[in-house]
Structures are given as structure tokens and as C-alpha cells.
Amino acid sequence: MKRRLVLLGTAALLSGCASLSVAPAGGARLWSGRLGLQVQGDPPQQWHALFELQGSGQTGELQLLSPVGHLLARLSWDERQAVLERNSERHTAPTVQDLMQRLTRTAVPVQALFDWLEGRAM
């Protein structure tokens, strides 16, 4: 399954391939797959990673992994704060949007990721 999303308000293109699994204990949804992000800017940016995403726009976790499974970054959030762990650094912010901007250098609406993966119109 391949889907593309142009994020309004930014010149970014997110594409990817994902599969969904449901954890038996809590029924939490877990998506995993690969994604690519292209940002039209000066200079243009492009990167690809494997990902694991669980939760919702209100509380969840996103892990970005290298092609061989090495953890590149972990972003977790809830209603109180968001935490970004990358390399040996740890950053906190009031919202996941703040840290997503720090991670990707563009505005990527996290709720839109869940909508995209669940096939909901945005």
C-alpha cells in the first residue's frame, strides 16, 4: 500500500508504505513501515527511514530507524509534554508539533499522520 500526502501550509511531500498491527493486550494500534520526506526549501531536504508509530495525535510514540534497524530518533508525547531523544540528546517541549518541527525542520502535523495511515480524508 503506497500513499502520498502533501501537507498544506508547507512545501513538503510525505510518502510511505506501512502495515498495521494491533497489540493483543491493550488493543493499541502499531504501524510500521518506511517513509520518505521531501521538503522544498533552500536547500531542499530529503530523507528516508523505517518507522514505528503507535498511539494517537494526543498520546503516542514515533521511532525512526535506519535501514538496518538502528534507532535514529524517538519522539513520544502526551497531553503534558513531548520528548525527543536523538543520539545522546534529550529535548522536551510543550507539544509534539514543536519537536516534530525540530526533528524534520518543517511542520508535519502529527494528527495528519494518523489520519493518513487510517485512510481518513484530511
OpenMM code with the backbone's topology and positions (N, CA, C; nanometers):
from openmm import Vec3, app, unit

residues = "MET LYS ARG ARG LEU VAL LEU LEU GLY THR ALA ALA LEU LEU SER GLY CYS ALA SER LEU SER VAL ALA PRO ALA GLY GLY ALA ARG LEU TRP SER GLY ARG LEU GLY LEU GLN VAL GLN GLY ASP PRO PRO GLN GLN TRP HIS ALA LEU PHE GLU LEU GLN GLY SER GLY GLN THR GLY GLU LEU GLN LEU LEU SER PRO VAL GLY HIS LEU LEU ALA ARG LEU SER TRP ASP GLU ARG GLN ALA VAL LEU GLU ARG ASN SER GLU ARG HIS THR ALA PRO THR VAL GLN ASP LEU MET GLN ARG LEU THR ARG THR ALA VAL PRO VAL GLN ALA LEU PHE ASP TRP LEU GLU GLY ARG ALA MET".split()
positions = [
    Vec3(0.0843, -0.1151, 0.0000),
    Vec3(0.0000, 0.0000, 0.0000),
    Vec3(0.0897, 0.1224, 0.0000),
    Vec3(0.0730, 0.2088, -0.0953),
    Vec3(0.1552, 0.3282, -0.1059),
    Vec3(0.0629, 0.4485, -0.1125),
    Vec3(0.0854, 0.5464, -0.0273),
    Vec3(0.0027, 0.6660, -0.0235),
    Vec3(0.0932, 0.7869, -0.0217),
    Vec3(0.0429, 0.8970, -0.0700),
    Vec3(0.1175, 1.0217, -0.0690),
    Vec3(0.0318, 1.1293, -0.0051),
    Vec3(0.0960, 1.2212, 0.0639),
    Vec3(0.0274, 1.3280, 0.1338),
    Vec3(0.1056, 1.4556, 0.1136),
    Vec3(0.0423, 1.5579, 0.0635),
    Vec3(0.1055, 1.6890, 0.0574),
    Vec3(0.0513, 1.7662, 0.1757),
    Vec3(0.1394, 1.8079, 0.2625),
    Vec3(0.0992, 1.8779, 0.3832),
    Vec3(0.0738, 2.0236, 0.3504),
    Vec3(-0.0492, 2.0691, 0.3745),
    Vec3(-0.0854, 2.2055, 0.3444),
    Vec3(-0.0100, 2.2997, 0.4374),
    Vec3(0.0243, 2.4142, 0.3869),
    Vec3(0.0964, 2.5113, 0.4668),
    Vec3(0.2469, 2.4904, 0.4637),
    Vec3(0.2923, 2.3806, 0.4087),
    Vec3(0.4352, 2.3556, 0.3930),
    Vec3(0.4580, 2.3045, 0.2530),
    Vec3(0.5784, 2.3119, 0.2116),
    Vec3(0.6127, 2.2561, 0.0816),
    Vec3(0.6813, 2.1233, 0.1060),
    Vec3(0.6091, 2.0310, 0.1648),
    Vec3(0.6655, 1.9007, 0.1994),
    Vec3(0.5831, 1.7903, 0.1362),
    Vec3(0.6503, 1.6836, 0.1009),
    Vec3(0.5835, 1.5659, 0.0473),
    Vec3(0.6241, 1.4476, 0.1326),
    Vec3(0.5259, 1.3803, 0.1883),
    Vec3(0.5499, 1.2638, 0.2718),
    Vec3(0.4956, 1.1440, 0.1968),
    Vec3(0.5779, 1.0430, 0.1806),
    Vec3(0.5314, 0.9213, 0.1156),
    Vec3(0.5767, 0.8034, 0.1981),
    Vec3(0.5081, 0.6948, 0.1833),
    Vec3(0.5498, 0.5799, 0.2612),
    Vec3(0.4687, 0.4566, 0.2340),
    Vec3(0.5077, 0.3553, 0.3048),
    Vec3(0.4451, 0.2263, 0.2973),
    Vec3(0.4349, 0.1781, 0.4411),
    Vec3(0.3191, 0.1313, 0.4843),
    Vec3(0.3019, 0.0936, 0.6236),
    Vec3(0.2119, -0.0267, 0.6376),
    Vec3(0.2281, -0.0960, 0.7493),
    Vec3(0.1361, -0.2030, 0.7857),
    Vec3(0.0890, -0.1765, 0.9270),
    Vec3(-0.0293, -0.2255, 0.9589),
    Vec3(-0.0916, -0.2023, 1.0884),
    Vec3(-0.1031, -0.3332, 1.1626),
    Vec3(-0.0690, -0.3287, 1.2915),
    Vec3(-0.0937, -0.4452, 1.3762),
    Vec3(-0.1571, -0.3961, 1.5052),
    Vec3(-0.2340, -0.4807, 1.5684),
    Vec3(-0.2993, -0.4460, 1.6946),
    Vec3(-0.2395, -0.5325, 1.8040),
    Vec3(-0.1904, -0.4673, 1.9076),
    Vec3(-0.1320, -0.5397, 2.0202),
    Vec3(-0.2429, -0.6116, 2.0954),
    Vec3(-0.2267, -0.7399, 2.1253),
    Vec3(-0.3337, -0.8159, 2.1881),
    Vec3(-0.3718, -0.7668, 2.3273),
    Vec3(-0.2775, -0.7200, 2.4072),
    Vec3(-0.3065, -0.6838, 2.5458),
    Vec3(-0.3947, -0.5599, 2.5552),
    Vec3(-0.3481, -0.4481, 2.5033),
    Vec3(-0.4218, -0.3245, 2.5194),
    Vec3(-0.5008, -0.2823, 2.3980),
    Vec3(-0.4874, -0.3525, 2.2883),
    Vec3(-0.5569, -0.3148, 2.1677),
    Vec3(-0.4989, -0.1905, 2.1025),
    Vec3(-0.3812, -0.1466, 2.1448),
    Vec3(-0.3194, -0.0277, 2.0872),
    Vec3(-0.2748, -0.0560, 1.9443),
    Vec3(-0.2929, 0.0402, 1.8588),
    Vec3(-0.2518, 0.0249, 1.7198),
    Vec3(-0.1043, 0.0560, 1.7064),
    Vec3(-0.0383, -0.0197, 1.6220),
    Vec3(0.1038, -0.0008, 1.5944),
    Vec3(0.1234, -0.0091, 1.4444),
    Vec3(0.1753, 0.0973, 1.3852),
    Vec3(0.2076, 0.0990, 1.2438),
    Vec3(0.3573, 0.0892, 1.2299),
    Vec3(0.4018, 0.0171, 1.1301),
    Vec3(0.5442, 0.0110, 1.0998),
    Vec3(0.5602, 0.0086, 0.9494),
    Vec3(0.6712, 0.0590, 0.9031),
    Vec3(0.6956, 0.0628, 0.7600),
    Vec3(0.8116, 0.1537, 0.7287),
    Vec3(0.8071, 0.2128, 0.6114),
    Vec3(0.9118, 0.3061, 0.5730),
    Vec3(0.8463, 0.4313, 0.5195),
    Vec3(0.9160, 0.5430, 0.5352),
    Vec3(0.8616, 0.6690, 0.4883),
    Vec3(0.9727, 0.7549, 0.4324),
    Vec3(0.9321, 0.8513, 0.3540),
    Vec3(1.0240, 0.9492, 0.2981),
    Vec3(0.9636, 1.0866, 0.3132),
    Vec3(1.0464, 1.1845, 0.3347),
    Vec3(1.0014, 1.3227, 0.3479),
    Vec3(1.0865, 1.4081, 0.2568),
    Vec3(1.0206, 1.4843, 0.1717),
    Vec3(1.0891, 1.5792, 0.0848),
    Vec3(1.0399, 1.7175, 0.1208),
    Vec3(1.1316, 1.8078, 0.1485),
    Vec3(1.0974, 1.9452, 0.1835),
    Vec3(1.1567, 2.0355, 0.0771),
    Vec3(1.0702, 2.1104, 0.0106),
    Vec3(1.1152, 2.2062, -0.0899),
    Vec3(1.1551, 2.3327, -0.0164),
    Vec3(1.2799, 2.3592, -0.0091),
    Vec3(1.3302, 2.4770, 0.0600),
    Vec3(1.4667, 2.5116, 0.0065),
    Vec3(1.5360, 2.5958, 0.0791),
    Vec3(1.6698, 2.6357, 0.0394),
    Vec3(1.7652, 2.6038, 0.1525),
    Vec3(1.8360, 2.4950, 0.1482),
    Vec3(1.8402, 2.3962, 0.0403),
    Vec3(1.7277, 2.2938, 0.0569),
    Vec3(1.6910, 2.2257, -0.0510),
    Vec3(1.5906, 2.1195, -0.0400),
    Vec3(1.6438, 2.0065, 0.0476),
    Vec3(1.5524, 1.9382, 0.1161),
    Vec3(1.5893, 1.8265, 0.2029),
    Vec3(1.5143, 1.7025, 0.1586),
    Vec3(1.5759, 1.5895, 0.1814),
    Vec3(1.5105, 1.4623, 0.1540),
    Vec3(1.5690, 1.3585, 0.2472),
    Vec3(1.4847, 1.2809, 0.3131),
    Vec3(1.5345, 1.1706, 0.3935),
    Vec3(1.4331, 1.0579, 0.3977),
    Vec3(1.4842, 0.9408, 0.4271),
    Vec3(1.4040, 0.8188, 0.4326),
    Vec3(1.4398, 0.7448, 0.5606),
    Vec3(1.3422, 0.6758, 0.6185),
    Vec3(1.3666, 0.5993, 0.7403),
    Vec3(1.2596, 0.4917, 0.7545),
    Vec3(1.2924, 0.3900, 0.8297),
    Vec3(1.1916, 0.2957, 0.8769),
    Vec3(1.1239, 0.3625, 0.9952),
    Vec3(0.9982, 0.3278, 1.0210),
    Vec3(0.9308, 0.3887, 1.1351),
    Vec3(0.8425, 0.2885, 1.2067),
    Vec3(0.8181, 0.3174, 1.3336),
    Vec3(0.7173, 0.2501, 1.4147),
    Vec3(0.6398, 0.3609, 1.4830),
    Vec3(0.5091, 0.3600, 1.4685),
    Vec3(0.4228, 0.4638, 1.5232),
    Vec3(0.3097, 0.3974, 1.5983),
    Vec3(0.2843, 0.4459, 1.7188),
    Vec3(0.1713, 0.3937, 1.7956),
    Vec3(0.1040, 0.5058, 1.8703),
    Vec3(-0.0212, 0.4847, 1.9041),
    Vec3(-0.0965, 0.5822, 1.9818),
    Vec3(-0.1919, 0.6622, 1.8974),
    Vec3(-0.1954, 0.7928, 1.9254),
    Vec3(-0.2854, 0.8861, 1.8576),
    Vec3(-0.2189, 1.0225, 1.8543),
    Vec3(-0.2887, 1.1190, 1.7984),
    Vec3(-0.2364, 1.2545, 1.7963),
    Vec3(-0.2232, 1.3143, 1.9356),
    Vec3(-0.2973, 1.2608, 2.0328),
    Vec3(-0.2921, 1.3131, 2.1692),
    Vec3(-0.1844, 1.2475, 2.2546),
    Vec3(-0.1607, 1.1194, 2.2353),
    Vec3(-0.0575, 1.0492, 2.3108),
    Vec3(-0.0023, 0.9368, 2.2243),
    Vec3(0.1297, 0.9284, 2.2165),
    Vec3(0.1869, 0.8256, 2.1311),
    Vec3(0.3379, 0.8272, 2.1281),
    Vec3(0.3909, 0.7487, 2.0346),
    Vec3(0.5355, 0.7387, 2.0182),
    Vec3(0.5677, 0.7095, 1.8725),
    Vec3(0.6703, 0.7766, 1.8229),
    Vec3(0.7216, 0.7559, 1.6883),
    Vec3(0.8700, 0.7247, 1.6996),
    Vec3(0.9103, 0.6109, 1.6442),
    Vec3(1.0516, 0.5752, 1.6384),
    Vec3(1.0938, 0.5751, 1.4924),
    Vec3(1.2071, 0.6387, 1.4649),
    Vec3(1.2652, 0.6380, 1.3313),
    Vec3(1.3908, 0.5530, 1.3364),
    Vec3(1.4028, 0.4609, 1.2403),
    Vec3(1.5110, 0.3632, 1.2402),
    Vec3(1.5857, 0.3665, 1.1076),
    Vec3(1.7135, 0.3337, 1.1129),
    Vec3(1.7941, 0.3226, 0.9915),
    Vec3(1.7519, 0.1952, 0.9174),
    Vec3(1.7971, 0.1781, 0.7934),
    Vec3(1.7622, 0.0564, 0.7183),
    Vec3(1.8053, -0.0732, 0.7864),
    Vec3(1.9048, -0.0678, 0.8746),
    Vec3(1.9483, -0.1891, 0.9451),
    Vec3(1.8897, -0.1975, 1.0858),
    Vec3(1.7957, -0.1079, 1.1188),
    Vec3(1.7268, -0.1164, 1.2467),
    Vec3(1.7861, -0.0355, 1.3607),
    Vec3(1.8867, 0.0466, 1.3340),
    Vec3(1.9474, 0.1317, 1.4369),
    Vec3(1.8523, 0.2472, 1.4677),
    Vec3(1.8261, 0.2738, 1.5963),
    Vec3(1.7367, 0.3814, 1.6366),
    Vec3(1.7987, 0.5168, 1.6046),
    Vec3(1.7324, 0.5939, 1.5196),
    Vec3(1.7790, 0.7276, 1.4838),
    Vec3(1.7202, 0.8329, 1.5765),
    Vec3(1.5914, 0.8185, 1.6090),
    Vec3(1.5239, 0.9149, 1.6960),
    Vec3(1.3979, 0.8517, 1.7526),
    Vec3(1.3611, 0.8958, 1.8721),
    Vec3(1.2358, 0.8532, 1.9349),
    Vec3(1.1638, 0.9798, 1.9803),
    Vec3(1.0382, 0.9913, 1.9398),
    Vec3(0.9548, 1.1044, 1.9767),
    Vec3(0.8340, 1.0485, 2.0493),
    Vec3(0.8132, 1.0922, 2.1729),
    Vec3(0.6963, 1.0471, 2.2495),
    Vec3(0.6230, 1.1701, 2.3017),
    Vec3(0.4925, 1.1568, 2.3191),
    Vec3(0.4127, 1.2718, 2.3609),
    Vec3(0.2884, 1.2262, 2.4349),
    Vec3(0.2396, 1.3189, 2.5170),
    Vec3(0.1106, 1.3041, 2.5831),
    Vec3(0.0529, 1.4444, 2.6003),
    Vec3(-0.0536, 1.4561, 2.6780),
    Vec3(-0.1202, 1.5863, 2.6921),
    Vec3(-0.0359, 1.6887, 2.7681),
    Vec3(0.0672, 1.6443, 2.8395),
    Vec3(0.1500, 1.7363, 2.9184),
    Vec3(0.2727, 1.7865, 2.8454),
    Vec3(0.3413, 1.6982, 2.7725),
    Vec3(0.4646, 1.7376, 2.7057),
    Vec3(0.5046, 1.6361, 2.5997),
    Vec3(0.6048, 1.6747, 2.5230),
    Vec3(0.6634, 1.5864, 2.4219),
    Vec3(0.8128, 1.5752, 2.4497),
    Vec3(0.8693, 1.4583, 2.4160),
    Vec3(1.0114, 1.4320, 2.4391),
    Vec3(1.0709, 1.3774, 2.3096),
    Vec3(1.1836, 1.4348, 2.2690),
    Vec3(1.2587, 1.3879, 2.1533),
    Vec3(1.3940, 1.3392, 2.2027),
    Vec3(1.4250, 1.2125, 2.1719),
    Vec3(1.5545, 1.1547, 2.2053),
    Vec3(1.6242, 1.1211, 2.0742),
    Vec3(1.7423, 1.1792, 2.0568),
    Vec3(1.8195, 1.1569, 1.9344),
    Vec3(1.9668, 1.1606, 1.9714),
    Vec3(2.0385, 1.0551, 1.9277),
    Vec3(2.1786, 1.0381, 1.9690),
    Vec3(2.1821, 1.0370, 2.1211),
    Vec3(2.2606, 1.1180, 2.1829),
    Vec3(2.2629, 1.1213, 2.3293),
    Vec3(2.1893, 1.2445, 2.3824),
    Vec3(2.1139, 1.3110, 2.2963),
    Vec3(2.0417, 1.4325, 2.3348),
    Vec3(1.8971, 1.4017, 2.3690),
    Vec3(1.8433, 1.4825, 2.4607),
    Vec3(1.7025, 1.4725, 2.5000),
    Vec3(1.6453, 1.6129, 2.5029),
    Vec3(1.5366, 1.6339, 2.4297),
    Vec3(1.4716, 1.7643, 2.4224),
    Vec3(1.3262, 1.7472, 2.4648),
    Vec3(1.2743, 1.8449, 2.5356),
    Vec3(1.1335, 1.8453, 2.5729),
    Vec3(1.0695, 1.9739, 2.5217),
    Vec3(0.9393, 1.9676, 2.4990),
    Vec3(0.8626, 2.0834, 2.4533),
    Vec3(0.7179, 2.0647, 2.4968),
    Vec3(0.6418, 2.1717, 2.4967),
    Vec3(0.5008, 2.1602, 2.5371),
    Vec3(0.4163, 2.0745, 2.4430),
    Vec3(0.4511, 2.0728, 2.3134),
    Vec3(0.3694, 1.9965, 2.2180),
    Vec3(0.4570, 1.9114, 2.1268),
    Vec3(0.3975, 1.8083, 2.0721),
    Vec3(0.4668, 1.7222, 1.9770),
    Vec3(0.4978, 1.7989, 1.8488),
    Vec3(0.4139, 1.8951, 1.8134),
    Vec3(0.4383, 1.9740, 1.6931),
    Vec3(0.5712, 2.0487, 1.7019),
    Vec3(0.6018, 2.1020, 1.8197),
    Vec3(0.7281, 2.1740, 1.8386),
    Vec3(0.8478, 2.0837, 1.8097),
    Vec3(0.8439, 1.9620, 1.8610),
    Vec3(0.9570, 1.8710, 1.8424),
    Vec3(0.9590, 1.8091, 1.7037),
    Vec3(0.8439, 1.7896, 1.6426),
    Vec3(0.8411, 1.7405, 1.5051),
    Vec3(0.9069, 1.8437, 1.4135),
    Vec3(0.8815, 1.9711, 1.4399),
    Vec3(0.9458, 2.0788, 1.3635),
    Vec3(1.0976, 2.0731, 1.3832),
    Vec3(1.1407, 2.0494, 1.5059),
    Vec3(1.2845, 2.0397, 1.5347),
    Vec3(1.3469, 1.9193, 1.4641),
    Vec3(1.2751, 1.8078, 1.4623),
    Vec3(1.3264, 1.6843, 1.4032),
    Vec3(1.3343, 1.6919, 1.2516),
    Vec3(1.2292, 1.7424, 1.1862),
    Vec3(1.2216, 1.7397, 1.0401),
    Vec3(1.2517, 1.8734, 0.9737),
    Vec3(1.2585, 1.9786, 1.0517),
    Vec3(1.2808, 2.1151, 1.0017),
    Vec3(1.1664, 2.1648, 0.9137),
    Vec3(1.0490, 2.1061, 0.9324),
    Vec3(0.9279, 2.1529, 0.8662),
    Vec3(0.8084, 2.1125, 0.9516),
    Vec3(0.6977, 2.1786, 0.9306),
    Vec3(0.5771, 2.1479, 1.0076),
    Vec3(0.5120, 2.0210, 0.9529),
    Vec3(0.5091, 1.9170, 1.0330),
    Vec3(0.4422, 1.7918, 0.9973),
    Vec3(0.3339, 1.7701, 1.1035),
    Vec3(0.2075, 1.7899, 1.0694),
    Vec3(0.1012, 1.7724, 1.1682),
    Vec3(0.0854, 1.6248, 1.2059),
    Vec3(0.1109, 1.5936, 1.3303),
    Vec3(0.1114, 1.4545, 1.3768),
    Vec3(-0.0259, 1.3901, 1.3603),
    Vec3(-0.1325, 1.4627, 1.3907),
    Vec3(-0.2655, 1.4036, 1.3733),
    Vec3(-0.2874, 1.3642, 1.2282),
    Vec3(-0.2319, 1.4404, 1.1343),
    Vec3(-0.2457, 1.4068, 0.9924),
    Vec3(-0.1773, 1.2744, 0.9598),
    Vec3(-0.0688, 1.2407, 1.0302),
    Vec3(-0.0042, 1.1110, 1.0087),
    Vec3(-0.0995, 0.9974, 1.0420),
    Vec3(-0.1696, 1.0101, 1.1547),
    Vec3(-0.2658, 0.9063, 1.1938),
    Vec3(-0.3819, 0.9005, 1.0947),
    Vec3(-0.4320, 1.0171, 1.0525),
    Vec3(-0.5410, 1.0213, 0.9544),
    Vec3(-0.4972, 0.9543, 0.8249),
    Vec3(-0.3758, 0.9856, 0.7805),
    Vec3(-0.3203, 0.9295, 0.6559),
    Vec3(-0.3098, 0.7784, 0.6658),
    Vec3(-0.2556, 0.7289, 0.7755),
    Vec3(-0.2376, 0.5856, 0.7927),
    Vec3(-0.3712, 0.5113, 0.8042),
    Vec3(-0.4721, 0.5772, 0.8598),
    Vec3(-0.6036, 0.5134, 0.8749),
    Vec3(-0.6927, 0.5367, 0.7534),
    Vec3(-0.6398, 0.6077, 0.6526),
    Vec3(-0.7175, 0.6290, 0.5295),
    Vec3(-0.8292, 0.7297, 0.5437),
    Vec3(-0.8214, 0.8189, 0.6420),
    Vec3(-0.9246, 0.9213, 0.6595),
    Vec3(-0.8897, 1.0438, 0.5749),
    Vec3(-0.9926, 1.1061, 0.5196),
    Vec3(-0.9730, 1.2287, 0.4412),
    Vec3(-0.9213, 1.3391, 0.5323),
    Vec3(-0.8314, 1.4196, 0.4773),
    Vec3(-0.7733, 1.5281, 0.5578),
    Vec3(-0.8179, 1.6621, 0.5063),
] * unit.nanometer
topology = app.Topology()
chain = topology.addChain("A")
for resn in residues:
    res = topology.addResidue(resn, chain)
    for name in ("N", "CA", "C"):
        topology.addAtom(name, app.Element.getBySymbol(name[0]), res)
